[in-house]
Amino acid sequence: MAQAKKTVLSNYSKEENRENQIYENVFAEIETLELPLGTSLRSVYDDQPNAHKRFMEKLEARIRNHDREIEKMCNFHHQGFVDAITELLKVRSNAGKLKVQVTDTNRRLQDAGKEAINQSEEMIRCRVQQRNIATTVEKLQLCLPVLEMYSKVREQMKAKRYYSALKTMELLENTYLPQVYQYRFCQIMTENIPRLRDEIKEISMSDLKDFLESIRKHSDKIGEMAMKQSPQQRTFNSVVKKQTNTSDERRLHVANGTVPEHVDDATSEQLQDEEEEYEEEVLTAQDLVDFSPVYRCLHIYTVLGDRETFENYYRKQRRKQAGLVLQPQSNMHETVEGYRKYFNQIVGFFVVEDHILHATQGLVTRAFTDELWNMALSKIIAVLRTHSSYCTDPDLVLELKNLIVVYADTLQGYGFPVNRLFDLLLEIRDQYNETLLKKWAVVFREIFESDNYSPIPVANEEEYRMIISRFPFHDSELEKQPFPKRFPVSLSVPEIYKEFKEFIYASLKFSESLHRSSTEIDDMLRKSTNLLLTRTLSGCLQSLIKKQHIGLTELVQIIINITHLEQACKYLEDFITNITNVSPETVHTTRLYGLSTFKDARHAAEGEIYTKLNHKIDEFIQLADYEWTMTEPNGRASGYLMDLINFLRSTFQVFTHLPGKVAQTACMSACKHLSTSLMQMLLDAEVKQISMGAIQQFNLDVIQCELFASSEPVPGFQGDTLQLAFIDLRQLLDLFMVWDWSTYLADYGQATSKYLRVNPSTALTLLEKMKDTSKKNNIFSQFRKNDRDKQKLIETVVKQLRSLVNDWTLLCTPNRKRSV
């Protein structure tokens, strides 16, 4: 029991000791730590519910212990504190005295050292000033070059010496400013230098823009001078070549020992004059434009390290200017001055670029100029092709060609390829030929309009020689005839031949200076002459032949003219050969198409003769006024027919100048047409009745036609060939006049038939018209009473003719089907 009680007490004692230790730790923390004390207090309240009470008890006990300790300490030191207070009270009186003495001593000491202090301060100030002056002089010696350089920069900029200003700024920035960088004015200078560089860039760029504007304005003048110098240089070179040839010839004479007594110095003088004139008039791009701005700007941007920007800007602006230069005026094609100004601007542009290319290093490159040229060349060709197509004046086209040649030669002299321009000239040559053809079409029409279409009368030898000089006419019979005499051709022939020569000369003008061989020029001339023959002259002849006012006499003269023009083609070929010195026997030489051209025109004229002649016959036929029911003929041929025959006689007399076949064909055509017209008159549906008297009168007219045919109005017909034109009419009229129906019907279809050319349908038509007349005519009525057999014969013949017509129709029907 005692042991258990002892154990409990021991445990209680341990627990209390542990709790006391905890509180001791908390109190130690509270006494040593600053607020907040949350952590320490939280450890107190976390253990037991009555921990607060016990803590407060322990805290009060702790406070009481501290109070007791404080009280003990105060009691222990109280006597010493009282003694210290007593000592301080004793010292206070002595301290006051000491203070007064120290104050007085200090005043007297201050008064005694006041002068020395002033002198020492003055000495210190002087020494500081001396040191500052030395330092200032030293620094100013460093700053003076900087200020001088900066002032120099401002003066150079004021004098527009920007490149020198940049060099000075570079020296200032790299050499002088680093020595005095600590001063504010140097910082200001350092800040100003980039602005000055930018200002120089802007000014130089402004100068460049002014330069670009200047060359834009002066491109026309520069190009004009360059294009003037091109033909001058070519002329000068030709004179030099001639002088060289003359010198070689003189050396040859000397070598042969045949030196001429007189040496012509005209060539040498001409060379000297040409050289002096050339030297006087030579003006280059530098003479017209100041290139210093572009050089200066290039140097400035190179120094600033921005050369690439400058090059890109310059090239960009020049590309824009190239676009403006290549843009033509809308009315450029109206005058040669418009083309000249256009070419001058382009030449001036590329002359400037060529100068920049050779005067600067890398500002423009050959690749850049080639790119510009290729772009410009394509645009130029397109512009010229378009605007030249508007030109209708061959003189303007020729001047354009000369301008293009000079333009090409000029730029070729500067190293630009111009082959495409010469290819364009070949296109323009075709257009030039077209304008020439149009011009000569008007000339030919005027010649034809003014021609009287009569042989040219020649009164004396002088007139004869004048005509011969204009047209190569050779006729031995005509030469033997006495004056006055007549050329077979009319006035238009020598005029047309002369115009052909003028055309060849005009075409030759374009072929000059094209750098083409004689063979090519010969081919060009022959082709253009062929076009004049086949298109222009042929078209004018065709139009002339179709005109209403051209009569038969005029057509006959036109055929004669065409024949002689065809013969003159040989002389035109010789004329071209004399110009080009190309033999006509050359393999590729083009021949003139005169034979085919004039053959077609002649055939057209011949056809028009046949047409007009037939039309004239129709006019006479329309005057016919037959009384188809007459009982008896007049006893003579109709008046209209006699007039027609007289007209034909007079007309065919004019045909004696025509080739025999033409006159014979015209005569045969007229007779056939007359025969056909007379046959149609008999068979006309509007003629309902025809009497035997009308047939007899019609027979008299046909007899006159046969007499005309047998009179050989045109020589050359064999036998009764011309009379065969009226054979159909003759056999038909004989059939009705003789009333030989038995023979006709019996021999029908046989080759030996007397009425082989009489068609059954034709005979039937005419017989029915006569039958209708017999029914309504009183005389024929009396005839029926007296001769009923003849009436029955007519009816029988009509039936048989209808049967023949039906058989013929049935016979022809299968043939038609087979042909289909």
Stockholm file with secondary structure:
# STOCKHOLM 1.0

chainA/1-820         MAQAKKTVLSNYSKEENRENQIYENVFAEIETLELPLGTSLRSVYDDQPNAHKRFMEKLEARIRNHDREIEKMCNFHHQGFVDAITELLKVRSNAGKLKVQVTDTNRRLQDAGKEAINQSEEMIRCRVQQRNIATTVEKLQLCLPVLEMYSKVREQMKAKRYYSALKTMELLENTYLPQVYQYRFCQIMTENIPRLRDEIKEISMSDLKDFLESIRKHSDKIGEMAMKQSPQQRTFNSVVKKQTNTSDERRLHVANGTVPEHVDDATSEQLQDEEEEYEEEVLTAQDLVDFSPVYRCLHIYTVLGDRETFENYYRKQRRKQAGLVLQPQSNMHETVEGYRKYFNQIVGFFVVEDHILHATQGLVTRAFTDELWNMALSKIIAVLRTHSSYCTDPDLVLELKNLIVVYADTLQGYGFPVNRLFDLLLEIRDQYNETLLKKWAVVFREIFESDNYSPIPVANEEEYRMIISRFPFHDSELEKQPFPKRFPVSLSVPEIYKEFKEFIYASLKFSESLHRSSTEIDDMLRKSTNLLLTRTLSGCLQSLIKKQHIGLTELVQIIINITHLEQACKYLEDFITNITNVSPETVHTTRLYGLSTFKDARHAAEGEIYTKLNHKIDEFIQLADYEWTMTEPNGRASGYLMDLINFLRSTFQVFTHLPGKVAQTACMSACKHLSTSLMQMLLDAEVKQISMGAIQQFNLDVIQCELFASSEPVPGFQGDTLQLAFIDLRQLLDLFMVWDWSTYLADYGQATSKYLRVNPSTALTLLEKMKDTSKKNNIFSQFRKNDRDKQKLIETVVKQLRSLVNDWTLLCTPNRKRSV
#=GR chainA/1-820 SS CHHHHHHHHHHHHHHHHHHHHHHHHHHHHHHHSCSCCHHHHHHHHTSCTTHHHHHHHHHHHHHHHHHHHHHHHHHHHHHHHHHHHHHHHHHHHHHHHHHHHHHHHHHHHHHHHHHHHHHHHHHHHHHHHHHHHHHHHHHHHHHHHHHHHHHHHHHHHHTTCHHHHHHHHHHIIIIIGGGGTTSHHHHHHHHHHHHHHHHHHHHHHHHHHHHHHHHHHHHHHHHHHHHHHHHHHHHHHHHHHHHHHHHHHHHHHHHHTCCCSSCCCHHHHHHHHHHHHHHHHCCCHHHHSCCHHHHHHHHHHHHTTCHHHHHHHHHHHHHHHHHHHTCCCTTGGGCHHHHHHHHHHHHHHHHHHHHHHHHSSSSSCHHHHHHHHHHHHHHHHHHHHHHHTTCCCHHHHHHHHHHHHHHHHHHHHTTCCCHHHHHHHHHHHHHHHHHHHHHHHHHHHHHHHHCCCSCEEECSHHHHHHHHHHSCCCCHHHHHSCSSEEESSCTHHHHHHHHHHHHHHHHHHHHTTSCCCHHHHHHHHHHHHHHIIIIIIHHHHHHHHHCTTCCHHHHHHHHHHHHHHHHHHHHHHHHHHHHHCCCTTSTTCCCCCHHHHHHHHHHHHHHHHHHHHHHHHHHHHHTCCCCTTCSSCCSSCCHHHHHHHHHHHHHHHHGGGSCHHHHHHHHHHHHHHHHHHHHHHHHCTTCCCCCHHHHHHHHHHHHHHHHHHHTCSSTTCCTTTGGGGGHHHHHHHHHHHHTCHHHHHHHTTCTTCTTTTCCHHHHHHHHHHHHHHHHHCHHHHHHHHHCHHHHHHHHHHHHHHHHHHHHHHHHHHHHHHHHC
#=GC SS_cons         CHHHHHHHHHHHHHHHHHHHHHHHHHHHHHHHSCSCCHHHHHHHHTSCTTHHHHHHHHHHHHHHHHHHHHHHHHHHHHHHHHHHHHHHHHHHHHHHHHHHHHHHHHHHHHHHHHHHHHHHHHHHHHHHHHHHHHHHHHHHHHHHHHHHHHHHHHHHHHTTCHHHHHHHHHHIIIIIGGGGTTSHHHHHHHHHHHHHHHHHHHHHHHHHHHHHHHHHHHHHHHHHHHHHHHHHHHHHHHHHHHHHHHHHHHHHHHHHTCCCSSCCCHHHHHHHHHHHHHHHHCCCHHHHSCCHHHHHHHHHHHHTTCHHHHHHHHHHHHHHHHHHHTCCCTTGGGCHHHHHHHHHHHHHHHHHHHHHHHHSSSSSCHHHHHHHHHHHHHHHHHHHHHHHTTCCCHHHHHHHHHHHHHHHHHHHHTTCCCHHHHHHHHHHHHHHHHHHHHHHHHHHHHHHHHCCCSCEEECSHHHHHHHHHHSCCCCHHHHHSCSSEEESSCTHHHHHHHHHHHHHHHHHHHHTTSCCCHHHHHHHHHHHHHHIIIIIIHHHHHHHHHCTTCCHHHHHHHHHHHHHHHHHHHHHHHHHHHHHCCCTTSTTCCCCCHHHHHHHHHHHHHHHHHHHHHHHHHHHHHTCCCCTTCSSCCSSCCHHHHHHHHHHHHHHHHGGGSCHHHHHHHHHHHHHHHHHHHHHHHHCTTCCCCCHHHHHHHHHHHHHHHHHHHTCSSTTCCTTTGGGGGHHHHHHHHHHHHTCHHHHHHHTTCTTCTTTTCCHHHHHHHHHHHHHHHHHCHHHHHHHHHCHHHHHHHHHHHHHHHHHHHHHHHHHHHHHHHHC
//
